[in-house]
Amino acid sequence: MNDSANPAMPLSAVNLLKVTEVAAMLRVSRMSVYRLIHAGELEAVRFGRSFRVPARAVDAYLRDSFYDAG
């Protein structure tokens, strides 16, 4: 899941989202996003006291969260 593992993709091409943006995308509270980050369920980068979440990490989290209710 690490973009640095892909040498073809420059780090400047990584799309980072704010916690509030992720919360809006997932329709959950900011605290829920922070809980996912601290639990290790959602990858994030820490900048000082704030976090940024790679957009592909949100996609991966959603992809892995689907289950068949059938």
N, C-alpha and C positions, 0 to 999 in steps of 0.2 A: 504494500500500500504506500510505499515511500516513493515520492516523485524523484528523489535523488538517485534511486535505483535505476531510473530510466535515463541514460546519458543523452538520448535524443531530445529530451524535453528540458529546456533551460528553466532554472528555478524562477526566472522572471515571468514565465508563462503560467505559473500556478495561480489560480483564481482563489483568493482568500476572502472569506465572508466573516462579518462581525457576528457575534453571538445573537444579537437582536435580529439580524437578517435570517440566520438559521432558524430561530424561534418562529419567525413569521412564515418561513417556508414550510415548517413542520406543523404549524398551528398549535404550538405549545408555549409555555412560559419560558422566559430566559433562564429561570432557575432549573427547569427541566433539562435544558441544553447544558448548563453547567454540571448538572448531575451526571449526564451522559459522558461528558468530558472527563470528569474526575473518576468515574467508574472505569474508564478506559474503553468505553463502547463507541466513542466518537473521537477520531483523531483531531488534534488541535495543536497549534503553535502558540507559545506564550511570548508576548511582547510586553515586557514590564509587568504591569498588573492586569493586562487585558489578554484575551485569547482571540485567535483567528482560526477559522476552520476551513480547510481546503474544500472547495465545492465538490470535488470527486469523493471526498470522505463522506459527505452527506448523501451522495448518490449510492455509495457502497453500503452505508448504514441502512438506507431504505431498501435497497435490493436484498440485503441479508435479513431484513425484518419481515418480509412477506412469508406467509404460511398458508397452507391449504386448509380451509375450514370445512371442506366437504366431507 
